[in-house]
Amino acid sequence: MSTSAAGDLGAANPSHHGGAKKLAIVAAKLVVTVACFWHLWRQIDVSQVVSAVPLLDFRWVAFATLVIVLEIPLLAQRWGNVVAALAARNERMTHIVMIAITAIGQFFVRPNDDDGEQVDEASERCRQ
């Protein structure tokens, strides 16, 4: 009986450090985000970006954005099937959570250096 009373006492009086811990986690995430943007900004030549903007065909930009946005739920469904097949799905792993995780993954995906070379080789073969 004393064991359950101690458990009930702990549940009734939540730790006051919970708020500080959440604040520290948010602060750490912000620091990492700022560091990532700082690193990215150091790698970008702004003058090249500004000079390339008038060359963009925004219809293609809109189309590419639409394709990526429509692709995310399909990829989330696929990953949901993989997670379910691995028996790792639980009540917290909802379809919305899978879509959010997939969107984050799509945002941070980096193409391989070989991708550009393969496109160049394919375009050379088409020209011949």
C-alpha positions, 0 to 999 in steps of 0.5 A, spaced: 500 500 500 505 504 501 508 503 494 502 505 491 501 511 495 508 513 494 507 513 486 500 517 487 504 522 491 509 523 485 503 523 480 500 528 484 506 533 485 509 534 478 516 536 478 517 543 478 523 542 474 519 539 468 518 547 465 525 548 466 527 542 462 522 543 456 525 550 456 532 548 456 530 543 450 527 549 446 533 553 447 538 547 445 533 546 439 534 554 437 541 554 438 542 548 433 537 551 428 541 558 428 548 554 428 545 551 422 543 557 418 549 561 420 553 555 417 549 555 411 549 563 410 557 562 410 556 557 404 552 562 400 554 567 395 548 572 395 550 575 389 550 569 385 543 568 388 541 575 386 543 574 379 540 568 378 533 570 380 531 573 374 533 567 370 528 563 374 521 560 370 517 561 376 511 556 373 517 550 373 518 552 381 511 552 382 510 545 379 516 542 382 513 545 389 507 542 388 510 535 386 514 535 392 508 537 397 504 531 393 509 526 394 510 527 402 503 524 404 505 518 399 512 517 402 509 517 409 504 512 407 510 508 405 514 509 411 508 507 415 507 501 412 515 499 413 514 501 420 508 497 421 511 491 417 517 492 423 512 491 428 515 498 431 508 502 430 504 504 436 499 509 438 503 515 438 505 513 430 499 516 427 499 518 420 500 525 421 506 524 425 509 520 419 507 525 414 511 530 419 517 526 419 517 525 412 516 532 411 522 533 415 526 528 411 524 531 405 527 538 407 533 536 409 535 531 404 541 532 400 542 529 393 549 525 392 554 528 388 554 523 383 546 525 381 549 531 377 554 527 374 549 522 372 544 527 369 550 530 365 552 523 362 544 522 360 544 529 357 550 527 353 547 521 350 541 524 348 545 529 344 549 524 340 
